[in-house]
Amino acid sequence: MNQSGVFLNPRVAGNPTSFAKPRCLIIGCGDVGMRLIPYLLDRFRVFALTSQSPDSERFTQLRLAGAMPIYANLDQAHTLRRLAGMAKYIVHLAPPQTDGEFDRRTRRLAAILPEKAKLVYISTTGVYGNCDGAQFDETRTVAPQNARAKRRVDAENTLRAWARRRNSALSILRVPGIYASDRLPIERLRKGTPALIAQDDVYTNHIHAEDLAYLIKLALFRASPNRVYHAVDESDLKMGDYFDQVADHFQLPRAPRLPRVELEKQVSPMLLSFMSESRRLMNGRIKTELGARLQFPTVMYALQDVRLVEES
């Protein structure tokens, strides 16, 4: 580890040509961030911020993946100083803190971000609030209806202000429910958590974690400055239908269906909030402007892929 708290990966540090590459900093390197690293190694020296300690398993995982781990905590402003000027390409995957209507973490980050940088921010489709099942593109005005979504809108606005102030380029990917083979509602189905009856149900949007990592890579190279993109697949599903597809695939009982007035008595306020917003996002921009061709264009397509893996 050097004096900046960075572990030097032998695979990267031992390669003289790696130092000629531009640097890319991933902030919030969880599942999607780990999937993103392989997409970037040919073009960048990849640095990954983690709030876990230098002796943690996460540091080891990041090094083995080819990234250089950096300890910093978005809740502690003094730990962020080492990030200032570290990279001109930045991917911001870290969620806001869990309280309030302002994203304090992104505000601290924006205070140290460099000039003339390119940043891709991973936001949420929740910024639109409930749209009563309407289908729309990125020109729709945001209308957040809960504190979680308001924090995301605050983060978007904070980063827009940074980009203007520091002559930088911001791209925003608004992301719906992320799923993968290990990120499916299996436990919920096993517990028999109810879903809404069809007439009360809401439309939801989806993106596979691998496709999201791929879209982030495309955005780094192809996105227009100060542009919003819907990082969603082609699925056109109500929430209960999504649960049914997963249940049928894994031969599990389908979720029981209840009217909203009865379901409200049985689920948590957090879950109820997700079941109260209905929207269908169009994804034309990622195809026409980023040239995206999704590996998993629908949930059903991805489930079929899981079956092939299980059978092989």
C-alpha positions in Angstrom: 0.0 0.0 0.0 1.4 3.4 -0.9 1.1 6.6 1.2 -2.3 7.4 -0.3 -3.8 4.2 1.0 -3.9 2.6 -2.5 -3.0 -1.0 -2.9 -1.1 -1.5 -6.1 -2.2 -4.4 -8.1 0.8 -6.4 -9.4 -1.1 -7.2 -12.6 -1.5 -3.5 -13.4 1.5 -1.9 -11.6 3.9 -4.4 -13.3 2.8 -3.4 -16.7 4.5 -0.2 -17.8 1.9 0.5 -20.5 -0.8 0.6 -17.8 0.5 4.0 -16.6 -0.1 5.6 -20.0 -3.8 4.8 -19.7 -6.3 7.4 -18.4 -7.6 6.8 -15.0 -11.2 5.9 -14.2 -12.6 6.0 -10.6 -15.6 3.9 -9.6 -17.4 5.2 -6.6 -19.6 2.6 -4.9 -18.1 -0.6 -6.2 -20.7 -3.2 -5.3 -22.1 -5.9 -7.6 -22.5 -3.6 -10.6 -19.2 -2.0 -10.1 -17.5 -5.4 -10.0 -19.2 -6.3 -13.2 -18.0 -3.0 -14.7 -14.3 -3.4 -14.0 -13.6 -6.0 -16.7 -15.2 -3.7 -19.3 -12.8 -0.9 -18.4 -9.4 -2.5 -17.9 -8.4 -2.4 -21.6 -8.9 1.4 -21.7 -8.3 2.6 -18.2 -6.3 2.3 -15.0 -9.2 1.5 -12.8 -9.5 2.8 -9.2 -12.3 1.7 -7.0 -13.5 3.5 -3.9 -14.6 1.4 -0.9 -15.5 2.3 2.6 -14.3 -1.1 3.9 -10.9 -1.2 5.6 -7.7 -2.0 3.7 -7.4 -5.5 5.4 -11.0 -6.4 4.3 -12.0 -9.0 1.8 -13.4 -6.3 -0.5 -9.8 -4.9 -1.0 -8.7 -8.3 -2.0 -11.6 -8.8 -4.4 -10.9 -5.4 -6.1 -7.3 -6.2 -6.5 -8.0 -9.6 -8.0 -10.4 -8.0 -10.4 -7.7 -5.7 -11.6 -8.7 -2.5 -9.9 -6.7 -0.4 -7.4 -8.8 -0.1 -4.2 -8.9 3.2 -2.3 -10.3 3.6 1.1 -12.7 6.6 1.5 -16.1 7.2 3.1 -18.7 9.5 1.5 -20.0 10.2 5.0 -16.6 11.5 6.1 -15.5 14.5 4.1 -11.9 14.4 5.2 -11.4 11.0 3.7 -12.4 12.3 0.2 -9.5 14.7 -0.2 -7.3 12.0 -1.8 -9.8 11.7 -4.6 -9.4 15.2 -5.8 -7.9 15.2 -9.2 -7.3 11.4 -9.1 -9.2 10.6 -12.3 -10.9 12.4 -15.2 -13.4 9.6 -15.8 -15.7 8.9 -12.9 -18.6 6.5 -12.4 -20.8 7.3 -9.4 -22.7 4.3 -8.2 -23.0 5.0 -4.5 -26.5 5.5 -3.1 -27.4 8.5 -1.0 -27.6 8.1 2.8 -30.9 6.7 4.1 -32.4 9.9 5.6 -33.4 13.4 4.5 -34.3 14.9 1.2 -30.8 15.9 0.2 -28.0 13.6 -0.9 -25.2 14.7 1.5 -22.8 12.1 0.1 -23.0 13.5 -3.4 -22.7 17.0 -2.2 -19.5 16.1 -0.4 -18.2 14.4 -3.5 -19.0 17.3 -5.8 -16.9 19.6 -3.6 -13.7 17.7 -4.6 -14.5 16.6 -8.1 -12.0 17.9 -10.7 -12.4 20.2 -13.7 -12.9 18.9 -17.3 -14.0 15.5 -16.1 -16.5 13.0 -17.5 -18.9 11.6 -14.9 -21.6 8.9 -15.3 -24.1 9.0 -12.5 -26.4 6.1 -11.7 -29.7 7.5 -10.7 -33.1 5.9 -10.4 -36.4 5.8 -12.4 -38.1 6.6 -9.0 -37.4 10.3 -9.7 -40.6 10.3 -11.9 -42.9 9.2 -9.1 -46.2 7.5 -10.0 -47.1 8.0 -13.6 -50.2 5.8 -13.6 -48.7 3.4 -16.1 -47.8 6.0 -18.7 -45.2 5.3 -21.3 -42.6 8.1 -21.8 -39.1 9.0 -22.7 -36.4 11.0 -21.0 -38.1 14.4 -21.6 -40.7 13.8 -18.9 -40.4 16.2 -15.9 -39.3 14.5 -12.6 -41.9 14.4 -9.8 -40.4 12.5 -6.8 -42.9 11.4 -4.3 -40.8 10.0 -1.5 -37.6 11.0 0.3 -35.6 8.3 -1.5 -36.4 9.8 -4.9 -36.0 13.3 -3.7 -32.4 12.5 -2.6 -31.7 11.2 -6.1 -33.1 14.4 -7.7 -30.9 16.4 -5.4 -27.9 14.3 -6.5 -28.7 14.9 -10.1 -29.0 18.6 -9.6 -25.8 18.8 -7.5 -23.8 17.1 -10.2 -25.3 19.3 -12.9 -24.2 22.3 -11.0 -20.7 20.8 -10.6 -20.5 20.1 -14.4 -21.4 23.7 -15.2 -19.1 25.1 -12.7 -16.1 22.9 -13.5 -16.5 22.7 -17.3 -17.2 19.0 -17.1 -19.5 16.5 -18.8 -22.3 14.7 -16.8 -24.3 11.7 -18.1 -27.2 10.4 -16.0 -28.5 6.8 -16.3 -31.9 6.4 -14.6 -32.1 2.8 -13.5 -35.1 0.7 -12.5 -35.1 -2.6 -10.5 -31.8 -4.3 -11.1 -31.9 -8.1 -11.3 -29.5 -11.0 -12.0 -29.5 -14.7 -11.4 -28.7 -14.1 -7.8 -30.9 -11.0 -7.5 -34.4 -12.5 -8.1 -37.4 -12.4 -5.7 -36.9 -16.0 -4.7 -37.1 -15.5 -1.0 -40.2 -13.3 -1.3 -42.0 -16.1 -3.3 -41.0 -18.7 -0.8 -42.4 -16.6 2.0 -45.7 -16.1 0.1 -45.5 -12.3 0.2 -48.6 -11.1 -1.7 -48.8 -9.1 -4.9 -51.6 -6.9 -6.2 -54.5 -8.1 -8.2 -54.2 -7.2 -11.9 -56.5 -4.2 -11.8 -54.6 -2.7 -8.9 -51.1 -3.7 -10.1 -48.4 -1.4 -11.3 -46.0 -1.4 -14.3 -42.4 -1.8 -13.4 -39.2 -1.6 -15.4 -36.1 -3.9 -15.3 -32.4 -4.1 -16.2 -30.0 -7.0 -15.8 -26.9 -6.1 -13.7 -24.6 -7.2 -16.5 -26.4 -5.0 -19.0 -26.2 -2.1 -16.7 -22.5 -2.5 -16.4 -22.3 -2.6 -20.2 -24.5 0.6 -20.5 -22.2 2.4 -18.1 -19.2 1.6 -20.3 -21.0 2.8 -23.3 -22.0 6.0 -21.5 -18.4 6.8 -20.6 -17.4 6.8 -24.3 -20.6 7.7 -26.2 -23.0 9.7 -24.1 -23.7 13.3 -24.9 -22.8 15.8 -22.2 -25.5 16.6 -19.7 -27.8 14.0 -21.1 -30.2 11.6 -19.4 -30.7 8.0 -20.5 -33.2 5.3 -19.4 -31.2 2.2 -18.6 -34.1 -0.1 -19.0 -34.7 -3.3 -21.0 -37.6 -4.2 -23.3 -39.8 -5.8 -20.7 -43.4 -4.6 -20.5 -44.5 -6.1 -17.2 -46.7 -5.4 -14.3 -45.1 -6.3 -11.0 -47.2 -9.4 -10.3 -46.5 -10.7 -13.8 -42.8 -10.4 -13.1 -43.2 -12.4 -9.9 -45.2 -15.0 -11.8 -42.5 -15.4 -14.5 -39.9 -16.0 -11.8 -42.1 -18.4 -9.8 -43.0 -20.4 -12.9 -39.3 -20.7 -13.9 -38.2 -22.0 -10.6 -41.4 -24.1 -10.1 -42.4 -22.1 -7.0 -45.9 -21.2 -5.9 -47.1 -17.9 -7.5 -47.5 -15.0 -5.1 -51.1 -14.7 -3.8 -52.9 -11.7 -5.3 -54.8 -9.2 -3.1 -56.6 -5.9 -3.7 -54.6 -2.9 -2.6 -56.8 -2.1 0.4 -56.0 -5.6 1.8 -52.3 -5.7 0.7 -51.6 -2.4 2.5 -52.3 -4.3 5.8 -49.7 -7.0 5.1 -46.6 -5.4 3.6 -44.0 -2.9 4.9 -44.3 0.8 4.1 -41.1 0.5 2.0 -42.5 -2.4 -0.1 -45.8 -0.6 -0.4 -44.1 2.5 -1.8 -42.6 0.4 -4.6 -46.1 -1.0 -5.3 -47.6 2.4 -5.6 -45.7 3.8 -8.6 -46.6 2.7 -12.1 -44.6 3.7 -15.2 -43.2 2.3 -18.5 -40.0 3.9 -19.6 -38.9 4.0 -23.2 -35.3 3.2 -24.0 -34.8 4.6 -27.5 -31.8 6.8 -26.5 -29.6 3.9 -25.3 -30.1 2.3 -28.6 -29.8 5.2 -31.0 -27.3 7.3 -29.1 -25.2 4.7 -27.2 -25.6 1.9 -29.8 -26.7 -0.5 -27.0 -27.6 -4.1 -27.8 -28.6 -5.7 -24.5 -27.5 -9.2 -23.7 -30.7 -9.7 -21.8 -33.4 -7.7 -23.6 -36.3 -9.0 -21.4 -36.6 -10.7 -18.0 -37.9 -13.9 -19.7 -34.9 -14.0 -22.0 -32.6 -13.8 -18.9 -34.6 -16.5 -17.1 -34.1 -18.8 -20.1 -30.4 -18.1 -19.8 -30.4 -19.1 -16.2 -32.1 -22.4 -17.2 -29.4 -23.1 -19.7 -26.7 -22.5 -17.1 -28.4 -24.8 -14.6 -28.7 -27.6 -17.2 -25.1 -27.4 -18.5 
